[in-house]
Amino acid sequence: MKVKVDQETCIGCGLCAEICPEVFEMNNDSKASVKVEIVPENAQKSCRDAASHCPVEAISIEE
């Protein structure tokens, strides 16, 4: 599973990094970014939760 954050859409709320810190972090522009190329199996559920809770739907998942 791969995940991406649309930097144009992201509002920098930080919710994804709180829900799934294994995959997401806040970058120098106060926007979310992805820390790993492939989401580890043990973080896939929390990654999906982060994507579904993103208020602006900036996170996309590729299975």
Backbone torsions as a table, in degrees:
resi	resn	phi	psi	omega
1	MET	NA	135.3	177.0
2	LYS	-119.4	153.3	-179.2
3	VAL	-136.9	147.6	178.2
4	LYS	-134.8	151.8	173.3
5	VAL	-117.7	124.0	176.5
6	ASP	-76.7	108.5	-176.1
7	GLN	-65.5	-25.7	178.8
8	GLU	-73.9	-31.9	-176.7
9	THR	-89.5	-33.2	-175.9
10	CYS	-57.1	134.3	178.5
11	ILE	-104.5	1.5	175.6
12	GLY	72.9	31.7	-178.8
13	CYS	-72.4	-24.4	176.5
14	GLY	84.6	1.1	-178.1
15	LEU	-60.8	-40.8	-178.8
16	CYS	-63.2	-40.6	179.3
17	ALA	-68.0	-29.5	176.1
18	GLU	-73.2	-41.7	-177.7
19	ILE	-74.2	-40.3	-174.7
20	CYS	-137.9	73.3	-178.0
21	PRO	-68.2	-15.1	177.3
22	GLU	-68.2	-24.6	-174.5
23	VAL	-113.8	-38.5	-172.9
24	PHE	-110.8	147.8	173.2
25	GLU	-146.0	163.2	177.0
26	MET	-93.7	132.6	-177.5
27	ASN	-91.8	-175.3	-177.5
28	ASN	-64.4	-20.2	178.3
29	ASP	-91.4	10.6	-176.8
30	SER	60.3	33.3	174.5
31	LYS	-117.5	157.4	178.3
32	ALA	-75.2	145.8	173.6
33	SER	-140.1	161.9	-177.8
34	VAL	-94.1	131.2	-177.7
35	LYS	-88.7	-20.6	-175.2
36	VAL	-128.8	147.8	178.8
37	GLU	-74.7	-43.8	178.5
38	ILE	-115.3	128.6	-178.8
39	VAL	-72.0	124.2	177.7
40	PRO	-60.8	148.4	-177.0
41	GLU	-57.0	-38.0	-177.8
42	ASN	-73.0	-8.3	179.3
43	ALA	-111.4	1.8	-174.7
44	GLN	-66.3	-40.0	179.7
45	LYS	-64.6	-47.7	-179.2
46	SER	-67.0	-30.1	176.4
47	CYS	-66.1	-43.4	176.6
48	ARG	-63.4	-40.2	177.3
49	ASP	-61.1	-43.2	179.3
50	ALA	-61.6	-43.3	179.7
51	ALA	-63.8	-42.0	-177.9
52	SER	-71.8	-23.2	179.7
53	HIS	-93.8	-5.0	179.4
54	CYS	-62.2	121.2	-175.3
55	PRO	-67.5	-18.6	-179.2
56	VAL	-118.5	10.5	177.5
57	GLU	53.6	45.1	-178.8
58	ALA	-85.4	-8.1	-176.3
59	ILE	-102.6	127.7	176.4
60	SER	-120.9	143.3	-178.5
61	ILE	-117.6	135.5	176.0
62	GLU	-116.2	116.6	-178.6
63	GLU	-75.9	NA	NA
